[in-house]
Amino acid sequence: MSGLTNARMMEGKRTRKLARKPAHHDPKLLLDVVEKSLDDDKAEDVIVIDLAGKSSFADYMVIASGRSTRQVSSMAEHLMERLKAADAGTVAAEGLSQGDWVLIDGGDVVIHLFRPEVRAFYNLEKMWGLELPASAAVSTVAVTA
């Protein structure tokens, strides 16, 4: 291999773009972005759970409800865009296409978006020692024949 060809190959390696590392953010600033986004999208029954010192996977967990699968998916898409714009790093979501329960990993803030029926069924709040908001609980009505 000639020296010129080898130099070009090395130059190509040096100019290759590296994955951008996210800026280190104060988790509270990311939480503010999340709360504002959910408020703008009219999320219901928003609960913030402070996990600092209790968990290693995040500093905050946010749980919120949307009235329909369309609203839940829309809230999730907007939230992901706003977190990325806030330079939160890699933002990943699960369940976006179904819209019943969307889990968004925003790094220091983890967000669960639910339809009310699904939220009442899984009741994540109970796992952290909190009560499900009364308005988030789905009432069942007995039908008699």
N, C-alpha and C positions, 0 to 999 in steps of 0.2 A: 504494500500500500504506500503510495507516495506521501511525502510530508504535507503537500497541499491538500490532498484528499482527507488525510487524517486531521489537519487543522480545521477544515470545514466541518467535519463530523463533531469535533470537540466544540466548535463555535455553536453549532446547532444545539448541543446539549446544554451549553451555558445560557442560551437565550430562551430555552423552553420555559413556559410559564409554570410556576409552581402553584399548588392549591393555596388559596388565600386563607390565612389563619384569621379567625374572628378576633376582633378587639375584645379585650377583657372588659366586661361591663359589670356595673353594680347590679346585682339581681333585682334590687328595688326599682331601678330604672326600667328593666325589662317588664317587671310586674306592672308598672305604670302604663307601658305601651299596651299590654294585654288588657288591662282594665278599661282603658280608653277605647280600644277597638271593640270590646264586647258591649260597652255602653253605646257606642255609635251604631252598632248593629242590633240594638234592642234585645240583648240577651236577658234572660230571666233567671232569678234566683242564683245570682253569682256568689260563690263562696270562695274565699281565699284561705288556704291552710298554710301556715308557716311551718316549713319542714326543717329549717336551719337547726342543726344539732340533733335532729331526730332521724334524718335520712341522708344517705350519701348520694342519691341520684338527682336531687334537686333541692333548691332552697324554698320554693313555693309550689303549691299545687292549686290550680284554679279549676273549679267545677261550675259549669253553667248549663242552662237549658235553652233550647230553641223550640218554637212551636211546631215545626215540621221538619222533615228531612231536608227540604230545600233550604230552609233558614239555617239549619245546623251546618250544612255543607258550605253555604255562602259565608257564614261567620268564620268557619275554619279557613277558607281561602283568603278572606280579607286579613285574618289574623296572621297567617303565614306570610303574606306580602308585607305587612307592617313590621313583623319581627325581622324579616330579611332587610327591609329598609333601615331598621334600627341597628343593622350590622350584628345581629345576634348569632351569626355563624350559620352552620347547617341547621335547617329547620325541617323536621320530618313529621309526616302524618300517617296515621293508620285509620282506615274506616271511612275515608273521605267519599268514596263512590257510593256507599250505602246511606250515609247520613243519619244513622240511628245513634251511633256513638263514635265520635271522632277523637282520637288521642293525638295531641300535638306535642312533640318534644322540642321545646324552645331552649334547651340547655338548662339553665338554672331555674326555669319555670316550665312546669308540665301542665298542660291544659286538657281537660276532659269536657267535651261538648256532647250533650245528650238531647234526645227527645224526652219529654217528661216521663213517659211510660217506661222507657229503658232506664232512665235515671232512678226511678222509684224501685225498679226490679233489682238493680245492682247495688244501690245505696252505698256508694263509696264513702260517704260522710261517716257512716257508722264505723268503718274500719279505723278511722282516725278519731273516734270518740265524739263525733258531732251528730247532731240530729238533722235529718232531712228537712229542709224548709217545708212548712205546711203547704205552701202553694205549689211545691214541687211534687208532693205526694199525689198519687192518682187514686181517686176514690173509686171503689167498686160498688155497684148497685146490684143488689140481688133481684133477680127477675122471678116472679112466681107465676105459675101457669093458672 
